[in-house]
């Protein structure tokens, strides 16, 4: 990426002296504030299109410090920031920031070297860590926005309901050429037949959903009511949708086309994902199970939940960062002896699946990777996948997906659910019990997207 910044009182700090052809470059950054406190920042972008982001920094005793992404989220709608911007050799781009709205009761220090605007150009194959995609009917291709960290999301990730209703928030996973171990060795609850270890190295970075797709989002994409909740359930995970409905046709009718047992590279037009991709111009899909497990582990290995906390011996594990059978998913009946029972799917908010984001995220900021709803993956299920991986490179799914596998059998589900035991919510747990046409109320899905990443 290329960074330029403008110091208040028109002192321009140095940046890279030479940028290679094809690498976006930001130059000639200026800013000024008018009588309404609106700040106009201009810059030149040359060489190549880029995603442009902005930070505002002030200079104090400890050096340059950002004022915080949450304080710079108010911009004019057409500002050339947080999105793809095309280069120009002659025309400057403009950002209009309204600090009186997003940073009230503060003043930008006007003294020499007191503040600076940092404009960053990100290459289109290495875009910022967070991508927000509008999925409403007014969405158009290339309308997605990008932010360098979760702190920059306008309104706050959990405070702004749009991120679980009308927008998808995607987190970049830097997986390319990282060698890691898939499976488990001796965890409590391990299934020795399905969790054998093998080395994996994914060949590309990718974006993955910060949340499971919610009922409101599924309805907005394809008009499907994925569960029987009323409005109080709009931000709960979208259950009751099959693999075929997601990738073949949203009505889940007929026989899905295939070639030699394989799925084509992209979801079909009439599927939930086909509709979403046509609307956004992106390449959304289900994750391969290697992609899913890498993201769920978030850099943690054997014996750890994705937030780094240890997996305990007890079936009731207070470290488990999510909804499961003994943690709000079931209700305690009054029979003797007392036992946990599965509530009806139209249960109150206190039971069943929780609103997306109700529990702490993993170490990479992903919510509900453990419990809440089982998550469908691309792959066909096979007990032992170690024999299928002669090469450790996988993109995006194991060879059961790319080579056809056991066509017509079960699809992989990961992560456990609100009705699952603690052991079923582990990163390494694998399940495949139903064919592609079956929809279950306790399983939903999370999306991945390459969006040009390498």
Secondary structure, 3 states (H helix, E strand, C coil): CEEEEEECCCEECCCCCCCCCCCCEEEEEEEEECCCCEEEEEEEEECCCEEEEEEEEEEECCEEEECCHHHCCCECCCCCCCEEECCCCCCCEEEEEEHHHHCCCCCCCCCCCCEEEEEEEECCCCCCCEEEEECCCCCCCCCCEEECCHHHCCCCCCCCHHHHCCEEEEEEECCCCCEEEECCCCCCCCCCCCCCCEEEEECCCEEEECCCCEHHHHHHHHCCCCCCCCHHHCCEECCCCCHHHHHCCCCCCCCCCCECCECCCCCCCCCHHHHHHHHHCCCEEECCHHHHHHHHHCCCCCCECCCCCECCCCCCCCCCCCCCHHHHHEEECCCCCCCEEECCCCCCCCCCCCECCCCCCCCCCCCCCCCCCEEEEEEECCCCCHHHCCCCEECCCCHHHHCCCCCCCCEEEECCCCCCCHHHHCCCCEECCCCCCCCCCCEECCEEECCCCC
